[in-house]
Structures are given as structure tokens and as C-alpha cells.
Amino acid sequence: MQGKPLLTGGCQCGTVRYAILEEPGRASICHCRMCQKAFGNFGAPLVNVDRTALRWTRGVPSEFRSSVPVARGFCSHCGTPLYMVEDGSENVEIAICTLDTPDAVTPQYQTGVESEVAWFKILHELPRERTEDYRTREELEGLRSLQHPDYDMEEWVVRG
């Protein structure tokens, strides 16, 4: 791989990993119905990355064409949504929360707001609790994660 990665990330199981070699572009949250379905969520937090600055360092994502001009990449083993890309675009929109350090990128605008779910606007008002607030120590120990850690590893055995 040329250059030192600025950011790294990948899917939940570790089958697919990537590196971003240049500063990413603008970040957004897309509320369109396709992004809602693709992410199984209120929308998709995405950041623009120049195609030439993106390297797949382990595995390759599978793709699903969600519309005529748009392909969406995901891990075929665990299903993690990884990106979307429009035909002819010089950019790939990487799913922000697949970054090893998702706080490194902050969404700057929202798009597709015509499909925004009504309750999105009140999320900040909902009561908040930490996992430790409703799980016992024994339960927490039983929740040992099987997902890939938030850093690159030379060796990794995919579980599950």
C-alpha cells in the first residue's frame, strides 16, 4: 500500500478492511428511503472519499445495485454496509461508523430529508443509559465481543 493510512476501517467480522490515504471530503447523513433500507436505520452517515485514496486491505466487498446509478458495497459474510457509489463519480461515500475512529468525521449536512422519519428530531430528548446501568457484571462478561477490533491486525480469524 502506498502512503500511510490517514483512517482505517472495516466490517464487523473483519472479512473486509480498508484504508483511506487522504483527508476525506464532506460528511453527511442521508435520510433517503434507499439509505434507510440499506442501513436498517434512520439513514446513513456517509463521508466522501476520493476513489484513488481508498484501498481495500483485506477482502473485497460485495455490491448491490440499489438504483440504476448507485451501487452499495457490503460485507457478504456479516452484512455490514460499507459504502455507496454513483456511476461515474470520483468519490466513494464510506459509512462513517465503519471507520475505526468514527468520531474523526462529523456530518456537516443532511440530505434526503423528505424521507426523514418523524422521530429522528427527538432522539436527543430520549433518556440515556450506559450498558452497565442495566446489565450485571456476569451479563457483561458474557457479552464478550466476537467482532473485529477497531484497529488493523495482521492475522484475524473470522468468527460466526
N, C-alpha and C positions, 0 to 999 in steps of 0.2 A: 504494500500500500504506500502510495506517495504521500508525504507530509504527515504531520502528527494530527490525529483527530482532535477537533475542537469539541465535538459532542459525540457520544456513543449511545446506542440503544438497541432494542430488540423486542422480540415477542416474549410472552410469559414463560414458555417452556424452554427457550434458549436455542431452538432449532434455527431461527433466523436472527442474525445480529447485523448491525450496520454502524458505519462511522460517517460523520459529517466533517468535512475538511475545511470548510469556510463558514464565516458568520452566516447564520440563517437570515432570511428576509422577514417580512411582516407575518405576524401570527394573528389568527382569528378563531372565532367559534362560529361554525356553520350550523344553522338550525334547520336547513332544508330537510324535507322528508327522507331523501335518499341517505343523508348523513345520519339521521336519527335511526333508520333501519340498519345501516351498516355498522353503527356503533352500539345499537341496542340501548340508546340513551337519549338525553335531551338534545343532543347534537354532537358535533365533532370539533374538539380543539385541534387546530392544524397550524403548522408553520411551513412557510415556503423555503425550499432548499433548491439551489441550482443543481440540476441533474449531474453536472460534471463534478460536483463536490460531495456526492453521495457514493459510498462504497458498501457493498454487501460483503461483510467479513466472515459470515458463516451462513451457509444455506442460501436459498433464494425463495422469495415469497411467491405464492400462487396469486393469480389475479382473477377477479370477477368484473365483467363489464356491466356497470350499473346503469349506464345510458350510452347512447351512441358515441359521444366523445370522451366518456370518463371510464377509466379502469381503476379498480380498488385492489390494493395489494394486502395480503393477509398471510398468516402462517397456516399452512394446511394441516399441521399437527395439532395446534392448540386453538386456532381460530382467531388469534389476536389481530385486530385491524391495524395495519402498519402505515398505509399511505393511500392517497388518491392522486391521479394524474390525468390531465386532459390531453388528448391527442394534439401534437404539435407544440406543446408548452415546453419551455426550457426549464421549468420548475416542477418539482415533486412536492406535494403537500404531505409532510410527515405528521403522524399522530403524536401530538406533544407528550402525552403521558406514556408513550413507549420509550421516550428518552430516559437514560439512566438518571438524569437530573432534570426532571420536568419543570422545576422551579427556575431553571435557567432561561426559560422562554415565557413571556407573559403575553396573552392575547391583547391585541390593540384595537380590535373592532369586531363586530358581529355581522353576519350575513345570513341570508335565507330567513330573515325574521318573520316573513309571512307565515311560516310553519312553526314558529316558536310555541312550545307547549305553555299553557297559561300559568302553570305553577313554577316555571323557571324563575320568574321575577321575585318569588318569595323564598327561594332557597336559603338566602342569608338570614331569614327570620326563624327558620326551623330550629328546635332545640338541638344542641350539640353534645355528644358524649364520646369519650375515648373507649376503645375496645376494652381496656382494663376496668372500665366502670361497670360493665355488665357480664364479664367473664371471670371465672375463678382462676387462680394460678394454675390449677390442674388442667382446666379447659384451655388456657393459653398455651401450656406446654404441648397439648395435643394438637394444636393448630400449626405445628411446625411446617413452614412453607416448603413446598417442593418446586417452586418456580425459580427461574434463573435469577441470580442476584443482580443488583444494579451496578455491575462493573464487568469488564471483559475477563474471560477465563480461557486459558489455553485448552484445557480439557473440560468437557461437560457432557454428562450422560443425561439424555432426555428421559424424564420420568413420566409415567402415566400413559 
